[in-house]
Amino acid sequence: MVSVLQNVAIDCANAYELARFWSQVFDRPLHPEDKPGDAETEVMLPGGPAIFFNQVPESKIVKNRLHLCLRPKTTREEEVERLLSLGATLVHDRRRADGTGWAVLADPEGNEFCVLSGDADRAAAAS
């Protein structure tokens, strides 16, 4: 027997609000029963594990040991701008002029995640 990944859990100070941010990132709905003030919420991803938000009393102190890497359907630059407009912040800019590299962003509670080159970037580089 093997295990199946049920969800990716993110500890946070405000589960509902952080789930709303990630819901916009993925353009996916929250669990239908989630509501403001809930200490546990989920963003439902199609065909994959849910992103689970668990409200905890302690705050984030150091860099994540595990993080999400996003590959946008558009360009990396368009996605970084979109995510910044949703409330993300730029933590480290690892982008290179040749289109390689990535951007490290943080969600509104400081959890780091990466934005890789997008499908459109990769298609342009291949042609």
N, C-alpha and C positions, 0 to 999 in steps of 0.2 A: 504494500500500500504506500501511497505518497500523500503528502499534504497538498491542499489547494489554498492559494492565497485568497482569503476572504475580504480583507480590506487593508488599506494603509492608514494607520492611525496617527493623528497629529494632536499632540497636547497643546492646549491653548487657554487663554484667559476668558474668551467669549466665544463659545462653540458656534452659536447661531450666526453671529456676525462674520466670523472667519469663514464659515461654510458658505455664506452668501458671496464673499469675495471669490472663493475658489469655484463656486457655481458659475460665476461670470467668466472666470478664466477658461473653464472647460465648456462653457455654454451648455451646461447640463443642469437638471433640476435638483433641488434638495429632495430628500426623502419626503413623501407626501404628508407624513405625520409630524414633521419638524416645524417648530414655531419659535418665535422670539422667547428668550429666556431658557430654552432647553440646554441642559448640560452636555448632551450628546446629540450630534447631528451627522448627517451623511450627504455627500454629493454622489449621485448615482451615475456611474460611468457605463456606457454601453459595452456589453460583452466582457467586462473586466471587473476587477475588484472595486469596491466603493472607496471613496476617500472619507474616512471617519474622523470626526473632530470630537475630542474629549476634553471637557473643561476641567482644569486642574488648578489648585491654589498657588503653586509656585510659578514664578516667571521664568522665561527663557534667559539663560545666563551666557552660554557659550555657543560656538558654531555647531550646527546640526551634524551628527555623525551619519545620518541618512537623509537624502534629499531627493526631490523629484527633478527630473530632466525633461523639459518640454521640447518637442520638435513641431514647430508651427507649420500649418498648411501654406501660409503666406511666406513672406521673407522674415528673417530674424529681426531686422530693424523695425518692420511694421508691428510685429508681435511685442517687441520690447516697448515701443511707444504705447501700444494698446494697454499693456499691463501696467505701465507707469500711470496712465490715465485712470486706471481702476483703483490705484492706491498702493501699488508696489513701489519699492525704492531700489535704485541701483546700488549694489554692494561692491562688486568688482567687475571691471570691464576687461574681459579676456578676448574681445573681438579683435581680429586682425584685418588689415586692409585687403588681403586676398579673399576675404569672405569666410575664412575658417575661424575657429575659436568659438567662444560662447560669452554670454552675459550672465553674471550672477545677480539675481534680484532677491529681494526679501518681501514676503507678504506683510500685511499691516501689523502682524505681531512679531515680525523679525525672523520668521522661518525662511531660510535660504532655499532657493531653487534656481536651476539653470535654464536658459533659453538657448538652444542649439541652433545651428543653421537650419533654415526652413526648407520645406519641399521645393519652393520656388527658387531658393538659393542653389540648392543641389542640382535642380534641373538646368539652371543657367550655367553652372560650372561644367556640366556634362556636355553641353552643346558647343 
